[in-house]
């Protein structure tokens, strides 16, 4: 966000001027009523709408030394698209509430809009930003609401897993946590403050891990595919596989038994790493897993533990809790 | 937010514990799928859903010395319910993204939940909070998404006003601005910092003005009523009558002629005061105004000015722009 000639701050501009700069980057509205009125009107052809909201806050959720405006817009869209997909639905529209310090450059706002659009285009074609809200705030905050359509199918809840079901995952686990570790280990100064990433110092694998952290690409289309294939339960893996699997197990009143041999070479990251936005789903016996899902375990009758790994309770760190785990740094 | 025995901060609690405290205050879910899964599923019986988002940020939008947690929840719901109503729709569900400092007391969170619920109950029966998101932030921020149903009617846009239409308003104008002025004039210390309100020093009229500012009660049910009565255009008056009327005039490519004699005793506040959340609507000639609407002018063919007051251009301050007008104070 360096000072550039011809790149005013939002504090120097009217709300209308900022809005126009955003809207012209979002492409043609797909809605019945798009941006510009008191509210949007979105098609919900089967008489139901899936709705979710998720917020990225400067400090606990991102650092501006590490995330570009484009990255931030991309991630804010992606994490919400994943939640819609996890219901078995197809995203239809986003609403974006953007709260920014006065000193934010207009180029940052347009970069963020570009990231939102790119995530929609790549992960959920047909979905776009159809409304939103601009406010001034001391803390840069992006709250995205995502809407979705079930196309006549029942929503796939967390509570439908039954003993005997296969447990499967779509999307790779552990990469985002490795990317975050890379940032903290390699791109902070002596005082622990974030410094910009020098990608030339990274191996191709490290670059992939970093991209998974900064611009996650959840398998959005596989949510409806899992629903079509008869998934009995599904959820977005955002806080770590063990923690999220324990939530699914709790909601379904079962025990989930994971097999570590199915989780790749870095089992610990796959089990405990957060922000993967993979889809965790269960499928009744006899159902073929849809293409893109990998079997990682099975559902058991409820036992003493919600989650077992190779038959034993998991003793590692189970995941990430934003209220207990943030260290109050920004940067 | 004083330190109370048995009133922990959110920084001392898990996300799950905070969520439970909120959910138990929101009442029974009215949704197909309510809180607790990756997303909510809301009925949208006529195949469309109205959707809007609006954010309240500590500093520009409220001061904690003046707004209680209940007030804040009430207002965050009310301003969004008004936007749904302004499309001619009935609110069906809210999603709430709440970002809070670690030091926020649990009692503040539950007070906010009580305010959200009360606003829904009083202004939009049948609507309630059906989903949301909790994050930690240095800046207390409440982003509310509201969804609504059109029940088979066409949405009432800003762009439908035609020359000859009557201009009408539902809800009182100017009170919220007078309430805000009261706060700045009577409840700040020598340094201009907010101090708590002593209601015993206020006249009944002043108490009404203050309530309009802190807990606005937009005429939500009159939005669908106006649509039923054939309103040609409608919008929520949030930034001041003249500024918002000029937006409606711009969208409809007309001029709106207001008559100051219809605006009560304090014409200047009615014309320029923000945050009233009244409904401004236009009705074709010959249509009876629905009960609750008052005629305040008429629509003319587009002239040199978007808005005329008693036949002349308006030269006062037209309204409020969050990016140009905030003075950076919090408190």
Interface residues (C-beta under 8 A of the other chain):
Chain A: X10 X11 X13 X14 X15 X18 X32 X33 X36 X37 X38 X39 X40 X41 X42 X43 X44 X45 X46 X47 X48 X49 X50 X51 X52 X53 X54 X55 X56 X57 X58 X59 X60 X61 X83 X84 X86 X87 X89 X93 X95 X96 X97 X99 X102 X130 X131 X132 X133 X134 X135 X136 X137 X138 X139 X141 X143 X145 X146 X147 X148 X150 X155 X157 X158 X159 X234 X235 X236 X251 X321 X322 X323 X324 X326 X328 X330
Chain B: X10 X11 X13 X14 X15 X18 X32 X33 X36 X37 X38 X39 X40 X41 X42 X43 X44 X45 X46 X47 X48 X49 X50 X51 X52 X53 X54 X55 X56 X57 X58 X59 X60 X61 X83 X84 X86 X87 X89 X93 X95 X96 X97 X99 X102 X130 X131 X132 X133 X134 X135 X136 X137 X138 X139 X141 X143 X145 X146 X147 X148 X150 X155 X157 X158 X159 X234 X235 X236 X251 X321 X322 X323 X324 X326 X328 X330
